[in-house]
Amino acid sequence: MVTYLFLAIFICLMGYMVYFQVLRSEDFINSSYNARQDSFQTRITRGEILSADGQVLAQTNTDAEGNETRYYPYSNLFSHVVGYTSKGKSGIESAMNFNLLRSHSFVVERAVNEIQNEKSMGDTVVTTLDTSLQQTAYQALGTYQGAVIVLEPSTGKILAMVSRPDFDPNTLETNWDIITADEAGESVLLNRATQGLYPPGSTFKIFTTLEYMRENPDYGSFAFQCNGSASVDNTTIHCYGNSVHGAEDLKTAFANSCNSAYATIGVGLDKGSFAKLCEHLLFNKTISAGGIETTKSRFTLNADSSNGLTMQTAIGQGETLVTPLHMALIASAVANEGVLMKPYVVDHTQSSEGELVKQFEPTVYSEEFLTKEEASALQEYMQYVVTNGTGQKLAGASYTAYGKTGSAEFSSDKSQSHSWFVGYAHRDDKPDIALAVIAEGAGTGSTFAVPAAKQIFDAYYQ
């Protein structure tokens, strides 16, 4: 009996070793915590990073003495998403470090290089990023701090990712002490698109609307008389600019971004059910973005929360914080009939001669992130925002736009707000694109974020 037990243990160990070597070893080698990767640099010249349209985003230059310098032709433009390799690593440089430091060049060439004690060229990483769209998104943000992220809903491909303030990775080592001292409190190295946490403002009304729809199948009969404010207990919520919207149904309240209506809706919701919905829709969860560093969005409302906090939460204020990536994924799922795809930023790797090494395929995150009926209802509401509500600057284009604006207060000064737009655009001849735009301190969503989104949509469909 003891013999059979040891034999079974031996077989299990052998099976695990085979499993580890075949399926898991590369994951461990590619871990950013694995110092072994650095030793590859003695034999391999770090490979290039390319955009989807073939532009070089990062390359290694070698001088006559053999000294290597990592060079970024677009300087600040892709700084956060492509990342850096001096003073540590970030972005794609970190996520694909192992791939960039392994070589699939011609085997004879590698053998000769090994004999002559010369380096072989590392593999090339080809991203999903579109250079033109990245430039447009960068320009659309203007001088404001903030972020823009653009996705393809049907695949999860990240087409553009901008975070500002930014930095030049070519001079990062020289300027490291100044940047990390951060005397201006700008957190320049933070990728605001995936790590920045912001109050969502009225873009959160997408979540509140969905919860109300689930709790009230007859939501089409909702009626509310907006007088410019709503009070419960000791809390009063005002509509933006003290606007009085008058008689509204749910769709017009959504299009007008009526705080009074949504604060009232919030108090009537089942808080436990609302929390479960938000957990399902990625709050308090780590979102994978193809190895790019991310931060969890935060939702704290629970059954014991006060009416005041509930009212604030329902309009996207209170303690709720989101990342732009998270909000872009919500718009993406609405556009994709309720199916959420995993976001990713690397399309494939190839040898230095252009031979395919590894293809990254679109992957479904959730088939039932939203039901098809829920997605259809939100599509109708988000289109109405553009045709009849706060997003009308997007109306009349060659594409059909859908979205939700937001003006998110971030301090005791109620006149100060971040400008949000979350949405997507459709035209039959091209895949849809979804995006999130946030400009810090830029005012209302309709004032800045909507025109910024229009620049991106226009560039994509031009």
Sequence and secondary structure as in RCSB ss.txt:
>XXXX:A:sequence
MVTYLFLAIFICLMGYMVYFQVLRSEDFINSSYNARQDSFQTRITRGEILSADGQVLAQTNTDAEGNETRYYPYS
NLFSHVVGYTSKGKSGIESAMNFNLLRSHSFVVERAVNEIQNEKSMGDTVVTTLDTSLQQTAYQALGTYQGAVIV
LEPSTGKILAMVSRPDFDPNTLETNWDIITADEAGESVLLNRATQGLYPPGSTFKIFTTLEYMRENPDYGSFAFQ
CNGSASVDNTTIHCYGNSVHGAEDLKTAFANSCNSAYATIGVGLDKGSFAKLCEHLLFNKTISAGGIETTKSRFT
LNADSSNGLTMQTAIGQGETLVTPLHMALIASAVANEGVLMKPYVVDHTQSSEGELVKQFEPTVYSEEFLTKEEA
SALQEYMQYVVTNGTGQKLAGASYTAYGKTGSAEFSSDKSQSHSWFVGYAHRDDKPDIALAVIAEGAGTGSTFAV
PAAKQIFDAYYQ
>XXXX:A:secstr
 HHHHHHHHHHHHHHHHHHIIIIIHHHHHT TT THHHHGGGTEE   EE TTS EEEEEEE TT  EEEE TTT
TTTHHHH  STTS  HHHHHTHHHHT   S HHHHHHHHHTT  EE  EEEES  HHHHHHHHHHHTTS EEEEE
E TTT BEEEEEEES   GGGHHHHHHHHHH TT   TTS HHHH  B  GGGGHHHHHHHHHHH TTGGG  EE
E SEEEETTEEEE GGG   EEE HHHHHHHT HHHHHHHHHHS HHHHHHHHHHTTTTS    TT      B  
  TT  HHHHHHHHTT TT BB HHHHHHHHHHHHTTT EE  B EEEEE TTS EEEE    EEETTSS HHHH
HHHHHHHHHHHHHSTTGGGTTSSSEEEEEEEEEE SS TT EEEEEEEEEEETTEEEEEEEEEETT   IIIIIH
HHHHHHHHHHH 
